[in-house]
Amino acid sequence: MTHPMLHQPFGSLFNAMFAPGASAPARGLALNAWDTEDAYVIEAELPGRTLADVSVVVHDNVVTLTVEDAAESAESAETTAEKATDVADPNAEAPRPKLLRRERTSIRGSRSLRLATPVVADDTTAVLKDGALTVRLPKAPEHRARTIAISNGDA
């Protein structure tokens, strides 16, 4: 027989983890999403990221947020090209110092969310300010909630 006080916290934990709308965050790219009356709003914390590092794509009611390190990707491509030609560019900047220890993690990855109703992709806005990305996806007008006036039947 299990003690009721021991069972209850674990039951609540598992119910919360598998409740509709609940999900474990992707490693490194956690976000919050809201369903408002007229739009979906998604927020993600992306400290130290620039506009070149982040992309937002909307296609068939799926929004995909992708975060990469544009500078690192460009550097990797240059290093690969340099190794392929085996000729150093005399005008190139000095090489970066050798990394001895990495404790600050870099947020990278991609997250996709399927939206319950169609959105107006052309009116979607994305703002990256002070390390916070906010994406606003307006719902298609025919799928927005409407309040219907009720009459008493008299003309």
Backbone as JSON, one array per atom type, in Angstrom:
{
  "sequence": "MTHPMLHQPFGSLFNAMFAPGASAPARGLALNAWDTEDAYVIEAELPGRTLADVSVVVHDNVVTLTVEDAAESAESAETTAEKATDVADPNAEAPRPKLLRRERTSIRGSRSLRLATPVVADDTTAVLKDGALTVRLPKAPEHRARTIAISNGDA",
  "N": [[0.85, -1.18, 0.0], [0.6, 2.16, -0.9], [1.52, 5.29, 0.47], [-0.9, 7.86, 0.75], [-0.08, 10.58, 0.68], [2.37, 10.46, -0.52], [1.78, 9.48, -3.06], [0.13, 11.44, -4.24], [1.66, 13.9, -4.94], [3.27, 12.94, -7.08], [1.36, 12.0, -8.87], [0.1, 14.43, -9.5], [2.25, 15.73, -10.69], [2.75, 14.12, -13.01], [0.25, 14.38, -14.27], [0.25, 17.11, -14.81], [2.41, 17.27, -16.57], [1.51, 15.91, -18.82], [-0.79, 17.13, -19.59], [-3.25, 18.7, -21.76], [-1.77, 20.98, -23.99], [0.47, 21.26, -22.46], [3.98, 20.95, -22.48], [7.28, 19.69, -22.67], [10.06, 21.88, -22.63], [12.06, 22.48, -25.51], [15.47, 21.67, -25.59], [17.35, 24.39, -24.8], [15.9, 26.17, -26.47], [13.41, 27.48, -25.37], [9.99, 28.44, -25.16], [7.1, 30.58, -24.81], [3.64, 30.48, -25.47], [0.65, 32.08, -26.46], [-2.88, 32.09, -26.87], [-4.82, 34.44, -27.98], [-7.78, 36.49, -28.29], [-7.74, 37.56, -30.91], [-5.3, 36.84, -32.04], [-2.31, 34.78, -32.16], [0.35, 34.68, -29.86], [3.76, 34.48, -29.49], [6.55, 34.05, -27.43], [10.05, 34.19, -26.88], [13.06, 33.84, -25.09], [16.07, 35.15, -26.05], [18.9, 35.84, -25.37], [21.61, 37.93, -26.32], [21.41, 37.44, -29.02], [21.21, 38.34, -32.51], [19.44, 40.02, -35.21], [20.24, 38.66, -37.49], [20.65, 36.12, -36.57], [18.22, 34.89, -36.11], [15.25, 33.39, -37.36], [11.88, 33.43, -38.58], [9.3, 31.51, -39.76], [6.24, 31.06, -41.42], [3.97, 28.68, -42.42], [1.3, 26.95, -43.8], [-0.31, 27.02, -41.37], [1.64, 26.45, -39.5], [4.13, 27.62, -37.45], [7.54, 28.31, -37.45], [10.34, 28.75, -35.51], [13.68, 29.56, -35.75], [16.94, 29.46, -34.51], [20.19, 30.37, -34.91], [23.76, 30.71, -34.85], [24.83, 33.21, -36.57], [27.34, 34.43, -37.03], [29.12, 32.43, -36.19], [28.43, 30.4, -38.0], [29.17, 31.58, -40.43], [31.89, 31.86, -39.97], [32.62, 29.19, -39.73], [32.07, 28.29, -42.31], [33.93, 29.82, -43.74], [36.32, 28.8, -42.69], [36.14, 26.15, -43.52], [36.21, 26.54, -46.31], [38.73, 27.68, -46.55], [40.34, 25.56, -45.72], [39.8, 23.82, -47.77], [40.94, 25.04, -50.0], [43.42, 25.42, -49.07], [44.89, 27.71, -48.89], [45.85, 30.61, -47.33], [44.16, 33.66, -46.7], [45.69, 36.7, -47.2], [44.65, 39.12, -46.38], [42.95, 38.56, -44.36], [41.41, 38.69, -41.09], [43.03, 38.46, -37.87], [43.33, 35.21, -36.41], [40.78, 33.83, -34.24], [41.12, 33.6, -30.69], [42.06, 30.52, -29.06], [39.54, 28.61, -27.66], [39.27, 27.99, -24.29], [37.54, 27.22, -22.26], [34.09, 26.64, -22.06], [31.33, 27.9, -20.64], [29.13, 29.41, -20.86], [26.26, 28.79, -22.44], [25.16, 28.49, -25.79], [22.22, 29.43, -27.31], [20.54, 27.51, -29.54], [18.74, 26.13, -32.26], [15.55, 24.83, -33.37], [12.09, 25.35, -33.37], [8.82, 24.24, -33.92], [5.43, 25.1, -34.15], [2.17, 23.97, -34.42], [-0.63, 25.7, -35.32], [-3.97, 26.19, -34.14], [-5.94, 27.46, -35.64], [-6.31, 29.1, -38.86], [-3.93, 31.66, -39.8], [-3.09, 35.08, -40.65], [-0.56, 35.24, -42.51], [0.87, 37.26, -43.85], [0.49, 39.47, -42.25], [1.85, 38.96, -39.98], [4.0, 39.75, -37.28], [7.32, 40.15, -36.04], [9.44, 40.82, -33.4], [12.58, 41.51, -32.16], [13.96, 42.41, -29.29], [16.03, 43.63, -26.78], [16.94, 41.05, -26.14], [14.65, 39.5, -26.2], [12.31, 37.77, -28.09], [9.35, 38.46, -29.75], [6.59, 37.22, -31.33], [3.81, 37.92, -33.25], [0.94, 36.59, -34.46], [-1.67, 37.23, -36.37], [-5.02, 36.04, -36.26], [-6.95, 34.6, -38.89], [-9.62, 36.57, -40.15], [-12.14, 35.25, -40.42], [-11.97, 33.3, -38.52], [-11.87, 34.39, -36.04], [-13.07, 35.03, -32.74], [-16.41, 36.04, -32.16], [-18.74, 38.25, -30.68], [-22.1, 37.78, -30.36], [-24.96, 39.68, -30.75], [-27.9, 39.54, -28.84], [-31.31, 39.49, -29.31], [-34.64, 40.36, -28.13], [-36.58, 39.43, -29.72], [-38.47, 41.23, -30.57], [-39.23, 43.55, -33.12]],
  "CA": [[0.0, 0.0, 0.0], [1.38, 3.4, -0.95], [1.0, 6.37, 1.31], [-1.6, 8.83, -0.11], [0.66, 11.84, 0.55], [3.46, 10.22, -1.45], [1.23, 9.27, -4.39], [-0.48, 12.66, -4.77], [2.56, 14.8, -5.68], [3.71, 12.34, -8.34], [0.19, 12.01, -9.75], [-0.06, 15.8, -9.98], [3.37, 16.01, -11.59], [2.51, 13.47, -14.3], [-0.92, 14.99, -14.9], [0.66, 18.43, -15.33], [3.32, 17.09, -17.71], [0.83, 15.37, -19.99], [-2.05, 17.86, -19.79], [-3.3, 19.36, -23.07], [-1.07, 22.25, -24.06], [1.73, 21.21, -21.71], [5.05, 20.26, -23.19], [8.62, 19.95, -22.14], [10.74, 22.79, -23.54], [13.19, 21.96, -26.27], [16.7, 22.08, -24.92], [17.95, 25.61, -25.28], [14.98, 27.09, -27.15], [12.12, 27.42, -24.7], [9.13, 29.55, -25.53], [5.74, 30.65, -24.28], [2.7, 30.79, -26.55], [-0.67, 32.44, -26.0], [-3.98, 32.15, -27.83], [-5.68, 35.55, -27.6], [-9.01, 36.54, -29.08], [-7.51, 37.88, -32.32], [-3.97, 36.47, -32.52], [-1.42, 33.94, -31.35], [1.54, 35.43, -29.5], [4.83, 33.58, -29.06], [7.71, 34.76, -26.89], [11.23, 33.37, -26.58], [14.21, 34.6, -24.59], [17.24, 34.89, -26.89], [19.92, 36.83, -25.02], [22.82, 38.01, -27.13], [21.14, 37.12, -30.43], [20.97, 39.46, -33.41], [18.44, 39.73, -36.23], [20.8, 37.7, -38.43], [20.66, 34.79, -35.94], [16.87, 34.38, -35.86], [14.29, 33.42, -38.47], [10.51, 33.02, -38.29], [8.64, 31.1, -41.0], [4.86, 30.61, -41.25], [3.52, 27.94, -43.59], [0.22, 26.0, -43.52], [-0.66, 27.07, -39.94], [2.77, 26.04, -38.66], [5.15, 28.66, -37.3], [8.82, 27.73, -37.08], [11.37, 29.68, -35.04], [15.01, 28.96, -35.86], [18.0, 30.29, -33.94], [21.54, 29.89, -35.21], [24.78, 31.74, -34.65], [25.23, 33.61, -37.93], [28.78, 34.68, -37.06], [29.8, 31.13, -36.11], [28.18, 29.69, -39.25], [30.01, 32.2, -41.46], [33.28, 31.52, -39.65], [32.79, 27.77, -40.05], [32.11, 28.18, -43.77], [35.21, 30.35, -44.18], [37.36, 27.85, -42.29], [36.02, 25.0, -44.42], [36.68, 26.96, -47.64], [40.17, 27.88, -46.45], [40.96, 24.24, -45.68], [39.64, 23.2, -49.08], [41.91, 25.62, -50.94], [44.7, 25.33, -48.37], [45.61, 28.97, -49.08], [45.37, 31.59, -46.37], [43.89, 34.99, -47.24], [46.6, 37.64, -46.52], [43.87, 40.23, -45.85], [42.04, 38.07, -43.33], [41.65, 39.13, -39.72], [43.79, 37.51, -37.04], [42.46, 34.12, -35.95], [40.22, 33.98, -32.9], [41.86, 32.83, -29.69], [41.6, 29.16, -28.78], [38.59, 28.54, -26.54], [39.75, 27.11, -23.23], [36.44, 26.72, -21.45], [32.79, 27.2, -22.44], [30.32, 27.73, -19.61], [27.93, 30.1, -21.35], [25.73, 28.02, -23.55], [24.61, 29.24, -26.9], [20.9, 28.93, -27.64], [20.41, 27.16, -30.96], [17.73, 25.11, -32.51], [14.36, 25.16, -34.13], [10.84, 24.89, -32.78], [7.65, 24.44, -34.76], [4.14, 24.99, -33.47], [1.0, 23.92, -35.29], [-1.66, 26.58, -34.79], [-5.3, 25.58, -34.24], [-6.74, 28.13, -36.66], [-5.48, 29.81, -39.85], [-3.45, 33.0, -39.48], [-2.77, 35.93, -41.79], [0.91, 35.23, -42.48], [1.4, 38.53, -44.33], [0.37, 40.47, -41.18], [2.62, 38.49, -38.83], [5.12, 40.61, -36.9], [8.31, 39.57, -35.13], [10.29, 41.87, -32.85], [13.66, 41.06, -31.28], [14.4, 43.6, -28.55], [16.58, 43.35, -25.45], [17.06, 39.61, -25.93], [13.35, 38.83, -26.19], [11.62, 37.71, -29.39], [7.89, 38.39, -29.67], [5.98, 37.0, -32.63], [2.36, 38.07, -33.19], [0.34, 36.0, -35.65], [-3.11, 37.52, -36.35], [-5.9, 34.99, -36.76], [-7.75, 34.98, -40.06], [-10.87, 37.18, -39.66], [-13.26, 34.3, -40.34], [-11.75, 32.39, -37.4], [-11.82, 35.14, -34.79], [-14.28, 34.95, -31.92], [-17.31, 37.19, -32.29], [-19.85, 38.33, -29.74], [-23.35, 37.92, -31.11], [-26.0, 40.41, -30.02], [-29.13, 38.75, -28.65], [-32.48, 40.36, -29.24], [-35.78, 39.76, -27.45], [-37.52, 38.99, -30.75], [-39.29, 42.35, -31.05], [-38.59, 44.25, -34.22]],
  "C": [[0.89, 1.24, 0.0], [0.71, 4.45, -0.08], [0.34, 7.41, 0.42], [-0.83, 10.12, -0.31], [1.83, 11.68, -0.43], [2.94, 10.12, -2.88], [0.74, 10.58, -5.02], [0.49, 13.58, -5.5], [3.0, 14.23, -7.02], [2.57, 12.29, -9.34], [-0.02, 13.39, -10.34], [1.02, 16.17, -10.98], [3.13, 15.41, -12.97], [1.3, 14.03, -15.01], [-0.57, 16.33, -15.51], [1.53, 18.28, -16.57], [2.58, 16.68, -18.97], [-0.53, 16.01, -20.22], [-2.05, 18.48, -21.18], [-2.6, 20.71, -23.01], [0.24, 22.26, -23.31], [2.77, 20.49, -22.54], [6.36, 20.59, -22.53], [9.33, 20.88, -23.11], [11.86, 22.08, -24.28], [14.45, 22.48, -25.6], [17.25, 23.34, -25.59], [17.0, 26.6, -25.91], [13.58, 26.93, -26.56], [11.29, 28.62, -25.11], [7.81, 29.47, -24.79], [4.85, 31.03, -25.45], [1.32, 31.04, -25.95], [-1.64, 32.44, -27.17], [-4.9, 33.26, -27.35], [-6.9, 35.55, -28.52], [-8.74, 36.73, -30.57], [-6.16, 37.45, -32.87], [-3.35, 35.42, -31.62], [-0.19, 34.8, -31.06], [2.56, 34.43, -28.94], [5.99, 34.43, -28.57], [8.82, 33.76, -26.6], [12.33, 34.28, -26.09], [15.44, 34.18, -25.38], [18.35, 35.89, -26.58], [21.14, 36.76, -25.93], [22.61, 37.72, -28.61], [20.86, 38.39, -31.22], [19.89, 39.06, -34.41], [18.93, 38.67, -37.22], [20.77, 36.27, -37.89], [19.29, 34.12, -35.91], [16.04, 34.44, -37.14], [12.94, 32.9, -37.99], [9.84, 32.72, -39.62], [7.24, 30.61, -40.65], [4.44, 29.94, -42.55], [2.47, 26.91, -43.17], [-0.09, 25.89, -42.03], [0.42, 26.49, -39.03], [3.76, 27.2, -38.65], [6.42, 27.98, -36.8], [9.8, 28.84, -36.72], [12.7, 28.95, -35.12], [16.03, 29.95, -35.34], [19.33, 29.63, -34.23], [22.51, 31.02, -34.89], [25.33, 32.11, -36.01], [26.74, 33.82, -38.03], [29.55, 33.37, -37.04], [29.63, 30.35, -37.4], [29.06, 30.25, -40.36], [31.47, 31.84, -41.24], [33.57, 30.07, -40.02], [32.89, 27.57, -41.55], [33.44, 28.69, -44.31], [36.35, 29.39, -43.87], [37.35, 26.63, -43.21], [36.55, 25.35, -45.81], [38.19, 27.12, -47.63], [40.9, 26.54, -46.45], [40.89, 23.58, -47.05], [40.67, 23.74, -50.07], [43.32, 25.56, -50.38], [45.57, 26.56, -48.62], [45.02, 29.99, -48.13], [45.2, 32.94, -47.06], [44.79, 35.98, -46.5], [45.86, 38.83, -45.9], [42.93, 39.82, -44.73], [42.42, 38.6, -41.97], [42.45, 38.07, -38.98], [42.84, 36.43, -36.55], [41.97, 34.38, -34.53], [41.05, 33.16, -31.92], [41.24, 31.45, -29.48], [40.71, 29.19, -27.54], [39.09, 27.54, -25.51], [38.62, 26.48, -22.44], [35.16, 27.4, -21.91], [31.78, 26.87, -21.35], [29.03, 28.42, -20.01], [27.44, 29.34, -22.56], [25.14, 28.94, -24.59], [23.27, 28.61, -27.27], [20.82, 28.73, -29.14], [19.27, 26.18, -31.09], [16.56, 25.66, -33.28], [13.16, 24.59, -33.41], [9.72, 25.19, -33.76], [6.4, 24.24, -33.92], [3.04, 24.96, -34.52], [-0.09, 24.74, -34.61], [-3.04, 26.0, -35.07], [-6.17, 26.19, -35.33], [-5.83, 28.84, -37.64], [-5.11, 31.21, -39.37], [-3.2, 33.77, -40.77], [-1.25, 36.1, -41.77], [1.5, 36.58, -42.9], [1.35, 39.63, -43.26], [1.12, 40.06, -39.92], [3.77, 39.45, -38.56], [6.04, 39.86, -35.95], [9.25, 40.68, -34.7], [11.31, 41.22, -31.91], [14.22, 42.29, -30.6], [14.85, 43.17, -27.16], [16.6, 41.85, -25.14], [15.75, 38.85, -25.88], [12.72, 38.91, -27.58], [10.13, 37.59, -29.13], [7.35, 38.29, -31.08], [4.47, 37.08, -32.44], [1.79, 37.61, -34.52], [-1.17, 36.23, -35.62], [-3.92, 36.37, -36.93], [-6.65, 35.51, -37.98], [-9.11, 35.48, -39.56], [-12.02, 36.19, -39.5], [-13.12, 33.31, -39.18], [-11.62, 33.09, -36.06], [-13.14, 35.0, -34.05], [-15.1, 36.22, -32.11], [-18.38, 37.11, -31.21], [-21.1, 38.62, -30.54], [-24.38, 38.61, -30.23], [-27.25, 39.55, -29.97], [-30.28, 39.73, -28.53], [-33.6, 39.63, -28.5], [-36.85, 39.32, -28.43], [-38.44, 40.08, -31.26], [-38.52, 43.08, -32.13], [-38.11, 45.54, -33.81]]
}
